[in-house]
């Protein structure tokens, strides 16, 4: 079975579960949980076979594609505005063999899965934006996460919003430029999977979390010996991602 056929089979399975219109969420999805915990929830979905919403579909899609290392998965989130209200939606972006697509669930058939045919990430995002316009929704923000590792027992949480674009205040040319730059960065990280999700690398991009050391401090040598415990303590900071409830009502 080819990769596109495999992805289509996964999407067909999700559709068989049906979208959850009951107003009751059957599975608790905490976005800050480690990947291993979310995969356990996905296994529960397959056992219970209950209807799911968009966020559950993303977790289930990751679980069902874990056996395909050539398929890269990453979350794509949308914030839209309609009739004075804001709505949130998320799908699972797919990259394989130079093409982009998506898996997911929605009340609307053109706001979930997309075939693995889009040459660029921006083409995929603009396709979703055009689909939203059919329902008079204006896209305000788009958030792109990092590739999810193919390690179901990983304690690393999913990075949901590595790139945040306020698309309502940007020209399409600007949005395309930002998306393609980000897509190139992600493709380069395929060659370094251990560092692509390294918490220390993310820490280096911002300001240091440690207080600045004064010049001539007698504690300088002691600090060098204490580096290892500091690295271990950093793992606790990974559970600080914001949790957002996703429900698309259109």
RAQUIBEL-V320186 format. One record per residue. N is the residue number from 1. SS is DSSP state (H for helix, E for strand, L for the rest). PSI is psi in degrees with one decimal (* if undefined). Layout:
BEGIN
n: <N/N>
ss: <SS/SS>
psi: <PSI/PSI>
END
This chain:
BEGIN
n: <1/2/3/4/5/6/7/8/9/10/11/12/13/14/15/16/17/18/19/20/21/22/23/24/25/26/27/28/29/30/31/32/33/34/35/36/37/38/39/40/41/42/43/44/45/46/47/48/49/50/51/52/53/54/55/56/57/58/59/60/61/62/63/64/65/66/67/68/69/70/71/72/73/74/75/76/77/78/79/80/81/82/83/84/85/86/87/88/89/90/91/92/93/94/95/96/97/98/99/100/101/102/103/104/105/106/107/108/109/110/111/112/113/114/115/116/117/118/119/120/121/122/123/124/125/126/127/128/129/130/131/132/133/134/135/136/137/138/139/140/141/142/143/144/145/146/147/148/149/150/151/152/153/154/155/156/157/158/159/160/161/162/163/164/165/166/167/168/169/170/171/172/173/174/175/176/177/178/179/180/181/182/183/184/185/186/187/188/189/190/191/192/193/194/195/196/197/198/199/200/201/202/203/204/205/206/207/208/209/210/211/212/213/214/215/216/217/218/219/220/221/222/223/224/225/226/227/228/229/230/231/232/233/234/235/236/237/238/239/240/241/242/243/244/245/246/247/248/249/250>
ss: <L/L/H/H/H/H/H/H/H/H/H/H/H/H/H/H/H/L/E/L/L/L/L/L/L/L/L/L/L/L/L/L/L/E/H/H/H/H/H/H/H/H/H/H/H/H/H/H/L/L/L/E/L/H/H/H/H/H/H/H/H/H/H/H/L/L/L/L/L/L/L/E/E/E/E/E/E/E/E/E/E/E/L/L/E/E/E/E/E/E/E/E/E/E/E/E/L/L/E/E/E/E/E/L/L/L/L/L/H/H/H/L/L/E/E/E/E/E/L/L/H/H/H/H/H/H/H/H/H/H/H/H/H/L/L/L/L/E/E/E/E/E/E/E/L/L/L/L/L/L/L/L/L/L/L/L/E/L/L/L/L/L/E/E/E/L/H/H/H/L/L/H/H/H/H/H/H/H/H/H/H/H/H/H/H/H/H/H/H/H/H/H/H/H/H/H/L/L/H/H/H/H/H/H/H/L/L/L/L/L/L/L/L/L/L/L/L/L/L/H/H/H/H/H/H/L/H/H/H/H/H/H/H/H/H/H/H/H/H/L/L/L/L/L/L/L/E/L/L/L>
psi: <130.1/165.9/-48.0/-38.2/-39.4/-43.4/-38.4/-36.7/-39.2/-44.8/-38.5/-40.0/-42.9/-41.4/-31.8/-32.9/-28.1/156.4/141.5/103.2/5.8/-21.3/-5.6/126.8/120.0/-24.0/130.5/120.8/107.4/115.3/-19.8/-4.8/152.2/157.3/-37.2/-40.4/-38.7/-33.8/-31.0/-38.1/-38.5/-39.8/-35.7/-37.2/-42.3/-30.7/-41.1/-30.8/45.1/159.3/149.9/163.3/-171.6/-41.8/-41.0/-36.3/-35.4/-46.2/-42.2/-38.6/-39.1/-44.7/-43.8/-13.8/6.7/-25.9/6.6/85.1/-19.5/-8.0/115.2/135.4/140.3/143.5/143.0/119.3/145.1/138.3/120.9/164.0/133.7/127.3/43.9/1.3/154.6/144.5/150.1/143.5/150.3/141.9/168.0/109.9/144.7/135.1/126.8/131.4/41.0/11.5/150.3/150.9/-163.6/160.3/153.4/-175.6/145.2/164.4/-22.9/132.8/-24.7/14.9/29.8/-94.7/143.8/141.2/156.7/66.6/-5.5/128.3/-28.6/159.1/-37.6/-36.5/-40.7/-45.1/-42.2/-30.5/-42.8/-41.4/-41.7/-35.4/-39.4/-36.1/-28.0/-25.8/17.4/25.7/133.5/127.8/123.6/-46.7/147.7/130.9/130.8/130.3/-179.1/166.3/136.6/126.1/149.1/55.0/89.9/-18.2/12.8/142.5/5.1/129.3/160.8/136.0/108.1/-25.5/64.8/-34.1/127.6/122.5/125.5/76.8/-23.5/-17.3/17.3/149.3/155.7/-31.9/-38.0/-42.2/-44.0/-43.1/-45.1/-41.9/-41.8/-33.6/-43.9/-40.6/-39.2/-42.3/-41.4/-39.3/-35.7/-31.8/-13.5/-31.3/-15.1/68.0/-28.8/-31.1/-16.0/-32.4/23.2/124.3/-28.9/-31.6/-41.1/-37.3/-36.0/-21.4/-25.2/-159.2/152.7/140.8/-12.4/147.3/147.3/140.1/129.1/150.5/136.2/13.8/132.6/-10.5/2.9/-45.6/-37.9/-36.6/-38.2/-37.5/-20.6/16.0/-43.5/-50.2/-34.0/-39.2/-40.3/-38.1/-24.5/-27.1/-28.6/-20.7/-9.5/-11.2/26.6/14.6/145.4/145.1/129.9/131.0/132.2/121.8/122.9/115.3/85.7/*>
END
